[in-house]
Amino acid sequence: MQIQHHRKMLILYATQTGNALDAAERLAREAERRGCPINLLSLDQYDPSLLPREEAVIFVVSTTGQGDTPDSMKVFWRYLLQRNLNQHWLKGILYAVFGLGDSGYQKYNFVAKKLDKRLMDLGGTAIIERGLGDDQHPSGYEGSLDPWMSSLWRMLNMIKPEFLPNGPDVLIQDTLLIDQPKVKITYHNIENAESHSSTTSDLTCLDIQIGSARSMHSGKSSSDRSRPGCFLKMVKNLPLTRSNCGKDVRHFEFEFVSLAFDYDTGDVLEILPGQDLAAVDAFIRRCNLDPDSFITVSLVSPIEMDDHIAHGSRVPLKLRTFVEFTMDVASASPRRYFFEVMSFFATAEHERERLKYFASPEGRDDLYQYNQKERRTVLEVLEDFPSVQMPFEWLVQLVPPLKTRAFSISSSQLAHPNQVHLTVNVVSWTTPYKRNREGLCSSWLAALDPRDAIYIPAWFSKGSLPTPSLSLPLILVGPGTGCAPFRGFVEERAVQSKTHPTAPIIFFFGCRNEDVDFLYRDFWLTHSEINGVLSEAKGGGFYVAFSRDQPQKVYVQHKMREQSQRIWNLLAEGAAVYIAGSSTKMPADVTSAFEDIVSKENGVSREAAVRWIRTLEKCGKFHIEAWS
């Protein structure tokens, strides 16, 4: 009898929002269906020094912000950039790169492109040309992933047929794979479980519940697990825009309920939003679950666990509590695999056929229209297919995790020692089928009454805007809610200026109308008065563009060009540039304005000005924080 030994293919991913993990898991499933054993790891779980020992490695990496690597890839990428790695380091190693990005950003799929080039420079052999997934595609990143995977299996079969013993197109029956959810649910005796929380305070009990639920969840991107969090209480909820103007921007102030956490200007606050409890109960009823049963959740294979899940709290929780804190049942749209698994549990033939079509390459575009474009929620999808009864293990594995939402902090702790402030656009939109949708976290915060004792779970993290020293001149550009971090910068420098000499700040703000959405109007104007940190007398300045107050549109870049000489003078003095706001066209337009100013005022060519700005970026003096 001949024993066949197949080497495992390695799939490494780096994700920020969960999309790259979903794509990597899809690749892993498709490989397994072709009889190819795989090892699936996040890049921060893998020792990069082992790379030369692999035979075939598939990388799935997303690009964040303005061309940045995801947090989980930073250590791996630094290792690859070591100068002692020569051009033969990866000789004989097969690799492929699939990137996830958004062509609306200036540095579209930048991480995948530079990873592909570096692997090639180190002697690796590309199985196929890198694939680039685009959020702007009518089918999202899957529009590129499907054809790229087909080519991958075909080329891999030609180069290394031993990886695909049955060829690129022979699939193992899905019924053999569908009985193996990665999640195991254990039900507990109620009396024993309840004794855990009988002697603890409300806040401690809530902390234990959230910590336990989120450490147990097989979550895709629970970045809050590895950091200490805190609880906040809202003390102010103030509208910044005129009512009925078509947009709702709020100023929120929170106090620390327990010990105050230290934070710096430019930092980010991540909030775990509350879910609509009626929707949670409706989900539990739809799935025939017992909300009062006590459970613990673990992964079936301990080898695949990350350390936080493996060693996380194992306090049994009520099933309803677990769903409330970990499973996004009424906001996020399920992934394509959710529909595939649903098709196996549908008892009505017409539902099974429709679900199988949605999960197929032919139905991909229709699924995108039905699901992602409409932002169909898990609860809505389940209600559309009433014959489907999925086991709770599969639901825990496939329902999108309830994610924290990140906001730029708009306060200085020097000015507000026990507080943190946020400037939040309350998100709402209409789908193609005219259904009203709201952002989960922003609408939840807007509905909170500061008089109610609601404890808000939160975590602090570093954003992409480093805290400037008080001696560093600043040129800030922040239209709309992009002004949020700069309110903190100005507050901080105003406090510092009372005891120390401080460098000047020029700030360019933009909004639609002076009397509708001029956010923090009095704040900026006060600080731009005589001796204020934004005053021209102190070398600073405050300039605002009202885009809709005159027939021709006026944006921040127009105001910048009007102050061309002053901007160049500050740049020549060593000023740092900070840009924050919408990721659409603004960052590119503002960067282009800076290049024009450098070219004009320094008397150099446009190409030389572009290089000058790139050098500024490399020196850590040109920062962009943009969001969609």
ABEGO torsion letter per residue (X at the ends): XBBBBBBBBBBBBBBAAGAAAAAAAAAAAAAAAAGBBBBBBBAAABBAAAAAABABBBBBBBBBEBGBBBAAAAAAAAAAABAABBAAAABGBBBBBBBBBBAABABBGAAAAAAAAAAAAAGBBBABBBBBBBAABAAEAAAAAAAAAAAAAAAAAAABAAABAAEAABBBBAAAAAABBABBBBBBBAAAAAAAAAABBAAAAAAAAAAAAAAABABABBAAAABBBBBBBBABBBBABBBGAGBBBBBBBBBBABBBBBBBBGBBBBBBBBBBAAAAAAAAAAAGBBAABBBBBBBABAAABBAAAAABBABBBBAAAAAAAABBAAABBBBAAAAAAAAAABABAAAAAAAAAAABAAAAAAAAAABAAAGBBAAAAAAABAABBBBAAAAAAABBBBBBBBBBBABBAAABAABBBBBBBBBBBBBAAGBBBBBAAAAAAAABBAABBBBBBBBBBBBABBBBBAABBBBBBBBEAAAAAAAAAAAAAAAAAAABBBBBBBBBBBBABAAAABBGAAAAAAAABBGBAABAAAGBEBBBBBAAABABBBBAAAAAAAAAAAAAAAAAAGBBBBBBEBABAAAAAAAAAAAAAAAAAAGBBAAAAAAAAAAAAAAGABBBBBBX
